[in-house]
Every structure is written in structure tokens, then in C-alpha cells.
Amino acid sequence: MAEVLVYVDHVDGAVRKPTLELLTLARRVGEPVAVALGAGAGDTAAVLGEHGAVRVLTHDASEYADYLVVPKVDALQAAVEAVSPAAVLVPSSAEGKEIAARLALRIGSGIITDAVDLEAGDTGPVATQSVFAASFTTKSRVSKGTPVITVKPNSAAVEAAPATPAVSELSVTFSAQATGTKVTGRTPRESTGRPELTEAAIVVSGGRGVNGSENFAIIEALADSLGAAVGASRAAVDAGWYPHTNQVGQTGKSVSPQLYIANGISGAIQHRAGMQTSKTIVAVNKDAEAPIFDLVDYGVVGDLFDVVPALTEEINTRKG
Ligand SMILES: Cc1cc2nc3c(=O)[nH]c(=O)nc-3n(C[C@H](O)[C@H](O)[C@H](O)COP(=O)(O)OP(=O)(O)OC[C@H]3O[C@@H](n4cnc5c(N)ncnc54)[C@H](O)[C@@H]3O)c2cc1C
């Protein structure tokens, strides 16, 4: 069976969930071979094996932390040359997409970005994308070279598929460009304790209807009852009620969680563009004619100041 390379996103050996989702998808197309780079790369093998990686290729060098993406591209290219995979899968983060694009250019391959599903096809993997502000769903496959495909977080369930991976060191020679852009400093982001917006399984968002930064506390309380991330519409962000890092939509972040709860958000096309591929969509809006109700699975016509606290209380009670 053909092998499929999976680029591992990890922090000091702790593998992030989107990589485990990629392993689920990779198994539909071939045998997953994981590529883990940088500090702690060797520590990823156990969890990657639990999720179906048959091989883990590791490499650690200070270049991965000291410079931007090119050293990682060099390593992934070395892995492609060593394995001759049927496809290369990379998480659709900003960094992942840059790595994937540079790799595709280097190896002369076609690339598909922001896939939301992947299946085996007669002539290579077929990727599903949600395009043009989520108004069309397309299926496509790469017709040139080794397909390089980036996949959005939450596109597949994490499934255990225990394997005992063979761990080996990847031989990497860094290119002249590898040290072209040096990282000169790092500032850790202030932690809210909530999951990363683009990776969260549940997102609870607030819009203009929340009517003030202080009122976002009720959105945060609902999010915390569900272990969710907090999102915001551009109207709420422009009003200064919530940071731009939390904006969902065309000029914000694109999310695709299992559950998206929109509170006091009308459902403008630019907002929908960032959340329409969510698996289950719930909206709370006091206007029964609000366009958001056209795309929801469950809609509550009501005042969010009544509905959201009541929902939070009920969830907390049921959690016991
Ligand atoms: C180029 C461009 C890019 C854009 N990018 C984005 C983007 O990335 N993300 C984004 O979100 N927008 C974006 N926008 C803006 C977008 O067009 C809308 O203006 C914005 O999404 C509206 O935000 P909203 O739904 O919170 O506000 P509104 O449209 O004002 O809707 C507020 C809703 O809250 C409801 N409401 C009010 N009070 C309550 C209450 N007490 N209880 C329940 N419901 C209540 C109202 O009925 C209404 O439906 C962009 C626009 C442009 C032109």
C-alpha cells in the first residue's frame, strides 16, 4: 500500500489535534508516515503510533526554532525524496500553508489548500473544499506530481488505530535559503485557558447584539461551560468589544468546528464565509427574520440576555 506523508504539528513533543485528524484522513489514502521536526520530535512517536502512523521520521536541529519555515520545507522535501509518497498532508495553519506551498513549488507538484475532506480516488486522493465564501463545495485532485494537500482543523474525527511505528532519523541538508529569515524574539500569547479558535471543536460567538465588551462575559461563560473557544463578528470587533484575533469571517479567521453557536449575529455573507462549514450551527437572535436562520441547524428566536445565561446554567447543571 502506498505511503502518505503527514507533517506533524507539535509543541515540544505534544502533538496538536489537527495532526491526529490528518492521520485519520491519511489512512483512507494509504499508510501514514509522520514527519516530526524540532525539539521533542522523538517524543511524538507514541501518540502518532496510537493513531495509525506506521513510520515516524524525526529530525532535530536548532534551525527549526531559530529560522522561519524554510528549514522545515527542506526537511519535508528530504522526506518526499526518501519515501516517494502518494500524497503529502499538512495542517491548514498559516505556517502549514506556507510550508506546503513552498514544498509544492520545490517538487513541481500541484497543491490543494484548505481541504475539508479527503477520500481515495482512482488516480489519487480527492479533496473537498468549500469555496467562494462557502457558497460552493468542490471536489478536486492534483493532476501534476505528488499531491500536496493542506487540511483544515476539525475536518475529520480523531480515531485511534494502534500501530507500532518504526522510528528513524531523517537525513536533512539545509538549503542556502534556510537561514534567510532569523527569529529574533518570541513573546508568549496571554493564555485564556480556552482552545485555539481555529482548532476548537466548539466555538461560541457574539455579535453586535451582545451590545458592549462587558456583556461578552456571558458569551465567555457559555464557552467555558462547553470547553469552547470564543469568536466575534466584525461588528463586535470594530466596536472594540473583543480582540481582532477572535474575529470570525472573511477578514477574520475561518473556523470549522463540530458546533458553532452564534449569538446576536445577523449572518452577513462575510461572517458566514468564516463559519459556514461548521458541522452543527445554532443561532440565538431576537429577530426571526435574521439571515443567520437560513443556515442554522437549530435556531432560537429570543433575547440572548435571557437565552445564553439560561443555556449556560442548564449545561453546568447537567455536567453536575
Ligand atoms: C470587505 C468586508 C469584510 C468583512 N469581514 C467580516 C468578517 O470577517 N467577519 C464578520 O463578522 N463581518 C465581516 N464584515 C461585516 C459584515 O458585513 C457585517 O457587517 C457584520 O458581520 C455584522 O455583524 P453582526 O452580525 O454582529 O451585526 P449586525 O448585522 O448588526 O447584527 C446584529 C444582530 O443581533 C441581533 N440582536 C440584537 N440584539 C439582540 C439580543 N439582545 N438578543 C439576540 N439578538 C440580538 C439583531 O437582531 C441582529 O440580527 C465584513 C464586511 C466587509 C464589507
PDBQT file of the ligand as one rigid body, heavy atoms in Angstrom, charges set to zero:
ROOT
HETATM    1  C1  LIG A 401     -14.934  43.534   2.986  1.00  0.00    +0.000 C 
HETATM    2  C2  LIG A 401     -15.726  43.165   4.225  1.00  0.00    +0.000 A 
HETATM    3  C3  LIG A 401     -15.218  42.184   5.048  1.00  0.00    +0.000 A 
HETATM    4  C4  LIG A 401     -15.922  41.815   6.192  1.00  0.00    +0.000 A 
HETATM    5  N1  LIG A 401     -15.419  40.824   7.005  1.00  0.00    +0.000 NA
HETATM    6  C5  LIG A 401     -16.156  40.390   8.036  1.00  0.00    +0.000 A 
HETATM    7  C6  LIG A 401     -15.701  39.329   8.873  1.00  0.00    +0.000 A 
HETATM    8  O1  LIG A 401     -14.599  38.792   8.706  1.00  0.00    +0.000 OA
HETATM    9  N2  LIG A 401     -16.493  38.916   9.876  1.00  0.00    +0.000 N 
HETATM   10  C7  LIG A 401     -17.715  39.484  10.128  1.00  0.00    +0.000 A 
HETATM   11  O2  LIG A 401     -18.372  39.044  11.074  1.00  0.00    +0.000 OA
HETATM   12  N3  LIG A 401     -18.154  40.506   9.381  1.00  0.00    +0.000 NA
HETATM   13  C8  LIG A 401     -17.407  40.981   8.355  1.00  0.00    +0.000 A 
HETATM   14  N4  LIG A 401     -17.841  42.038   7.636  1.00  0.00    +0.000 N 
HETATM   15  C9  LIG A 401     -19.010  42.799   8.133  1.00  0.00    +0.000 C 
HETATM   16  C10 LIG A 401     -20.338  42.168   7.789  1.00  0.00    +0.000 C 
HETATM   17  O3  LIG A 401     -20.777  42.654   6.535  1.00  0.00    +0.000 OA
HETATM   18  C11 LIG A 401     -21.385  42.562   8.840  1.00  0.00    +0.000 C 
HETATM   19  O4  LIG A 401     -21.458  43.987   8.930  1.00  0.00    +0.000 OA
HETATM   20  C12 LIG A 401     -21.093  42.021  10.240  1.00  0.00    +0.000 C 
HETATM   21  O5  LIG A 401     -20.846  40.627  10.161  1.00  0.00    +0.000 OA
HETATM   22  C13 LIG A 401     -22.284  42.273  11.146  1.00  0.00    +0.000 C 
HETATM   23  O6  LIG A 401     -22.009  41.831  12.421  1.00  0.00    +0.000 OA
HETATM   24  P1  LIG A 401     -23.192  41.407  13.380  1.00  0.00    +0.000 P 
HETATM   25  O7  LIG A 401     -23.958  40.303  12.767  1.00  0.00    +0.000 OA
HETATM   26  O8  LIG A 401     -22.612  41.198  14.724  1.00  0.00    +0.000 OA
HETATM   27  O9  LIG A 401     -24.055  42.754  13.462  1.00  0.00    +0.000 OA
HETATM   28  P2  LIG A 401     -25.470  43.085  12.858  1.00  0.00    +0.000 P 
HETATM   29  O10 LIG A 401     -25.541  42.791  11.418  1.00  0.00    +0.000 OA
HETATM   30  O11 LIG A 401     -25.792  44.479  13.321  1.00  0.00    +0.000 OA
HETATM   31  O12 LIG A 401     -26.434  42.063  13.574  1.00  0.00    +0.000 OA
HETATM   32  C14 LIG A 401     -26.713  42.072  14.948  1.00  0.00    +0.000 C 
HETATM   33  C15 LIG A 401     -27.781  41.022  15.188  1.00  0.00    +0.000 C 
HETATM   34  O13 LIG A 401     -28.003  40.909  16.585  1.00  0.00    +0.000 OA
HETATM   35  C16 LIG A 401     -29.382  40.721  16.806  1.00  0.00    +0.000 C 
HETATM   36  N5  LIG A 401     -29.641  41.178  18.179  1.00  0.00    +0.000 N 
HETATM   37  C17 LIG A 401     -29.582  42.431  18.669  1.00  0.00    +0.000 A 
HETATM   38  N6  LIG A 401     -29.818  42.435  19.999  1.00  0.00    +0.000 NA
HETATM   39  C18 LIG A 401     -30.058  41.126  20.339  1.00  0.00    +0.000 A 
HETATM   40  C19 LIG A 401     -30.391  40.492  21.572  1.00  0.00    +0.000 A 
HETATM   41  N7  LIG A 401     -30.491  41.160  22.715  1.00  0.00    +0.000 N 
HETATM   42  N8  LIG A 401     -30.584  39.155  21.544  1.00  0.00    +0.000 NA
HETATM   43  C20 LIG A 401     -30.493  38.440  20.383  1.00  0.00    +0.000 A 
HETATM   44  N9  LIG A 401     -30.185  39.011  19.197  1.00  0.00    +0.000 NA
HETATM   45  C21 LIG A 401     -29.968  40.337  19.184  1.00  0.00    +0.000 A 
HETATM   46  C22 LIG A 401     -30.064  41.547  15.734  1.00  0.00    +0.000 C 
HETATM   47  O14 LIG A 401     -31.372  41.076  15.501  1.00  0.00    +0.000 OA
HETATM   48  C23 LIG A 401     -29.133  41.359  14.551  1.00  0.00    +0.000 C 
HETATM   49  O15 LIG A 401     -29.544  40.261  13.732  1.00  0.00    +0.000 OA
HETATM   50  C24 LIG A 401     -17.162  42.441   6.502  1.00  0.00    +0.000 A 
HETATM   51  C25 LIG A 401     -17.660  43.417   5.647  1.00  0.00    +0.000 A 
HETATM   52  C26 LIG A 401     -16.954  43.780   4.523  1.00  0.00    +0.000 A 
HETATM   53  C27 LIG A 401     -17.523  44.821   3.614  1.00  0.00    +0.000 C 
ENDROOT
TORSDOF 0
